[in-house]
């Protein structure tokens, strides 16, 4: 059930187009690494990257399966690490800040 709901969210995000990042290009970015539990397949990791990419202030993300590591490049003035963690959790994953990032 969770997987089906998550796949529906990914589809909706993809269908609505990409968020404009032109205004973010000149602002300094920060990188944070998170440990995410709940990936059951590569689609989860790819889908999370798609959903994160739709959030204002996130320039890019790279999720790995089966490691469950997510590296996010973001603009601190537009989004916080706490909001990124909350967003990932809202999607149904368990997330913690990694010591690596």
N, C-alpha and C positions, 0 to 999 in steps of 0.2 A: 504494500500500500504506500509506504513512504517513497519507495523508488518511483512509483507511478506518479505521485504528486510532484516529486522533484523534477521528473522528466517533463511534466506539464509546465512547470515554472520556467524551465530552460527554453522550451518551445515558445512560450509567450514572450520571453525576453528577446529571443532571436527575431521573432516576427515583428516586434515593435521598432526595430532599428537600433543603431548604436548611438550612445550618448556622445554629445559633442565634447571633444577634449582639446579643442584649439586653444581655449583660454588657459588651460592647465600647462601647456607646453613650456612656457617661460618660467614657471614657478619651481623652486627647488623641491626635489622629491626626497622621500625617506623610504627606507626598506625595512620591512618587518617580516619575521618568519614565525609561523604558527604550526603547531602540531594539531592535526584534525583526525578525530576518530569517527568512523561511520562510513568510510568509502567502501563500497562492496564491489566496485568495478572501475574501470578507466572512465566510464561515462560520468560517474560521480565527480571525479577530479576535473574532467573537462567541463562539466556542467557548472561546477563551482567557479571555475575561471570565467565562464560566460556571465554568470550572475554577478560576480565581483566587478567585472568590466563594465557593468551597467550602472554602478554606483558612482555618483559624482565625487571626484577627488581621487579615484583609483586609476592610475595610469596603466598598470598591468599586474597580472598575477600568474604564477606558475604553480600548479598543484601536481603532486606526484602520487601515483598509486603503484604499489601497495604501501609505500612508506608513510603516506598521510602527512606530507610536509607541504605547506602552502607558503610561498614567498610573495609578498605583496609590495608593489612600488606605489606609493600614494603621496598626495600633497597634504601635509599636516594642517594647513589653513582651511581645507575643505572637508576633511574627514579625520577622525581620530582612530587610534588603534582600538580603543574601547568600542567604538561604533562598528569597526570591522569585525571584531570578536562577536559582538551582539548580532550582527547581520548573518554571520556564518552559523551561529547558534539558532537563529530564527529559521534557517533552512533545515534544521534537524540534526546538525552535526555537533559533536563535542569538540571544543576548541580551547587550546591554551597557548600562551605566548611561548615560543621556543627559546631556549638558551642560545641557539645558534644565531638568531636575528637581532 
